[in-house]
Amino acid sequence: MKIIYRASDIVEAHIVAGMLRANGIEAHVGGHYLQGGVGDLSPMGFATVMVDEQDVDAALTLVREYDEAEPADDA
């Protein structure tokens, strides 16, 4: 498996992994056990999303689209 995304927190990592799974790419979220150590660790980058090597290119394309998406206007 290869890390294709470093999320700001576990929740975001699960959102990205769910988006990948909805598009037929099996994804794994890592960093669950590091969240408890946030006081001792850098608060960014511990939550990761990983995919199999053969899915990296497709996953990175979807992640780019996710990162570039405009936030919803709640007004």
C-alpha positions as CSV (number, residue, x, y, z in Angstrom):
1,M,0.0,0.0,0.0
2,K,1.1,3.5,-0.7
3,I,0.2,6.7,1.1
4,I,-1.7,9.0,-1.3
5,Y,-3.1,11.6,1.1
6,R,-2.2,13.1,4.5
7,A,-5.4,14.5,6.1
8,S,-5.7,17.2,8.7
9,D,-7.4,14.7,11.0
10,I,-8.9,11.2,11.1
11,V,-12.4,12.4,10.1
12,E,-11.1,14.0,6.9
13,A,-9.1,10.8,6.2
14,H,-12.2,8.7,6.4
15,I,-14.1,11.2,4.1
16,V,-11.4,10.9,1.5
17,A,-11.2,7.1,1.9
18,G,-15.0,6.9,1.5
19,M,-14.9,9.0,-1.6
20,L,-12.2,6.6,-3.1
21,R,-14.3,3.5,-2.1
22,A,-17.4,5.1,-3.8
23,N,-15.3,5.3,-6.9
24,G,-14.2,1.6,-6.8
25,I,-10.8,2.1,-5.1
26,E,-10.1,0.2,-1.9
27,A,-8.6,2.6,0.6
28,H,-7.2,2.2,4.1
29,V,-7.0,4.9,6.8
30,G,-3.9,4.9,9.0
31,G,-3.0,6.9,12.1
32,H,-5.9,6.1,14.4
33,Y,-3.6,5.3,17.3
34,L,-1.5,8.4,16.8
35,Q,-4.5,10.8,17.3
36,G,-4.2,10.2,21.1
37,G,-0.7,11.5,21.1
38,V,-1.5,14.8,19.4
39,G,-0.3,16.7,22.4
40,D,3.1,15.2,21.9
41,L,3.2,15.1,18.1
42,S,2.9,17.6,15.3
43,P,-0.9,18.0,14.9
44,M,-0.8,17.5,11.1
45,G,-0.1,14.6,8.8
46,F,-0.6,11.7,11.2
47,A,-3.9,10.7,9.5
48,T,-3.2,9.0,6.2
49,V,-5.1,7.4,3.3
50,M,-3.4,4.5,1.6
51,V,-4.3,2.5,-1.6
52,D,-2.8,-0.4,-3.5
53,E,0.0,0.4,-5.9
54,Q,-2.1,-0.3,-9.0
55,D,-4.7,2.3,-7.8
56,V,-2.3,5.1,-7.1
57,D,-2.8,7.1,-10.3
58,A,-6.6,6.9,-10.2
59,A,-6.7,7.7,-6.5
60,L,-4.4,10.7,-6.9
61,T,-6.7,12.1,-9.7
62,L,-9.7,11.9,-7.4
63,V,-7.8,13.4,-4.5
64,R,-6.7,16.3,-6.7
65,E,-10.4,16.9,-7.6
66,Y,-11.3,16.7,-3.9
67,D,-8.6,19.3,-3.0
68,E,-9.6,21.7,-5.8
69,A,-13.4,21.5,-5.1
70,E,-15.0,24.7,-4.1
71,P,-16.5,24.6,-0.6
72,A,-20.3,24.6,-0.5
73,D,-21.9,28.0,0.1
74,D,-24.0,27.7,3.3
75,A,-25.6,31.1,2.9
